[in-house]
Amino acid sequence: MKELLEQIKLWAVENKPMVLARVIQTWGSSPRPVGSAMLISSDLEMAGSVSGGCVEGAVVKESKLILGGKKGKRLFYGVADDDAWAVGLNCGGEIRIYLQPWSQRNEVQERLTQCLSENKSCILVSSLNDGESKNALITSDERKFGDEIPEEVFIKAKEAFEKRKHDLLTVGETQYFIHVFPKRSQLLIIGAAHITSHLVQLAHEFDFETIVIDPRSLFSKNTTYSVKPDQVIEKYPSEVLNEFELGPYTYAVILSHDSKIDDDALQILLKSNVAYIGAIGSKKNHAKRTERLLGMGFTTDDIARIDAPIGIDIKAQGAKEIALSIMGALIKTKNAYL
């Protein structure tokens, strides 16, 4: 949906009716994950994808019903479905798609666009009954907009957000799709160094917000970047970490090579709910780190959260490859919830 934001705004300015198609359920080796979206205009223009090209043509054909006044429709494509074979879904997967009208004159859809534009978390809840299009939006401060939803769905939506996973829920005779829209993943990098510069560049390409924290002015002020971090903070981690949302959409990487700074950060991060904690250093250095943390009262289970030596083992040589191995570990962690 974030990738469709500019197209939504453009077609809204052009006053074009739109249809939104979203993948709400998958089985097997489906070509696109749950939450994938495609937008179809009244001129049958397409933006985004629900199958990587396999069923888009069929979805566009079905969207004509929505453009003609039908309010919502579920579609199913699978390997045993003649239509799916005809449009190319031969990868062995199955997908369920929901079509609905989309308009910036609708409060829920307007506020969703606003949240995405302002990088604010929100949750879109849609009832999936054919012939209707009921939606509610839950913002990060738990305000609700749009149609009424049962309290059970509201609670489930908050749980889905914490688990970083879209969900389906049936209450009575109505099935709901819970579509989670987190703000950009946040990467806290403790220590400004040569690796940091390469990691910031990679993180930018994968849409992470980057915050570099290093109390050493020699490093925080003099490290050069081809892509600048979103923030550089010249303070000890313990002075600033609690100002950030240390939750399931935050990742932390420790690169300072200074135990005073490393341990200062770990004492906060290990008590938090961040998605990933990685620390640079050899196995020998990590063993010493483990001894220090045990002495501070942390358990072996606490310390096991630290990815050390950091990153995916690609036999990395040099700062650029080490940064790549770290980025691989971050993406692996993020995608484990899909």
C-alpha positions, 0 to 999 in steps of 0.5 A: 500500500505504501508503494501505491500512495503516490498513485492514489493521490494522483488518481484522486486529483484526476477524480478517477474512481478506483478499486483496491485489490488485496491479498487476504490469504495464501496457501502453498508457494503463492507468488505474493504475500498477504497484504500485497495490493493492487490499485485499478482505475476507472480506465483499467490502469493498474498499479501494484501487484497481487500475484506478480503477473499471474492473475492481474488480468483476471482481477482487472476483469472482476474490478469492472463489477466494483466500478459498476457499483458492486461494493465488495467481492472475494476472489479465489485462484488456485492450481485446480482452478481453470481460471487460475491456470488460464491466467498463469497461476501455475506455481503451485500456490493459492491466493484469496483476494478481496476487491473493494471501491477506494475513494479519497472522499471516504474518511477511513481511506483518507485517514489511511493515506494521511497516516502512510504519508506521515509515517504513522502506524495504523491498522485497517480492518475490513469486513469481507462480506460480498456486496458490502465495503465496511472499513474501520481504521485504528490509529497508533493512539487507538482512535477508531474511525469509520464503521463500527467493529466488534470489541473482539476484532479491535483486541485482535487487531492490536495483537496482530500489530504486536505480532507484526502479522496481518490476520483474518478473524470471523465473528458471527457470520462476518469475516474481517481482514486485519491489515497492519500498517506499521511506520517505517522500521527503525534501525538504531546503530550504536557506534559510528564507524566505517561499517556504519556508513555502509549499513546506513546506505543499505538500510536506506534502500530497504526503507529503514529509518536510521539513527546513529548513536555515539557519544564520541565526537571524533566518530559521530562528527567525522564519519562520512556517509554516502547516504546520511542517517536520519539522525546522528546523536552524540550521547551515550545510549542510556541517555537517549534510547528510552526516547525511542519506541523499543518495540517489535518494529525497532532493530538495534545494531551495536558497532562501537567496539567499546565495551563501555558504550556496548554494555550501556546500550545492552542494559536497556535493549535486553530489557526491551521488546526490540525485534533484533539485537546484534553486536559486532565482535569475535566469539572470544569478545562475545564470551567476555561480553556474556560474562559482564552481562551475567555479572549485571544480573542478565540471564543466559536466555536474555543474552541469547537474544544477541546475534553475535558474532553479528550478521548472516555468515557469508564469510564477510571480508571488509566493512562493506560485506560485513554491512551486507551480512548485517542487513541480511540478518535484519531482513531475515528477522523482519520477514520471519513474521510474514 
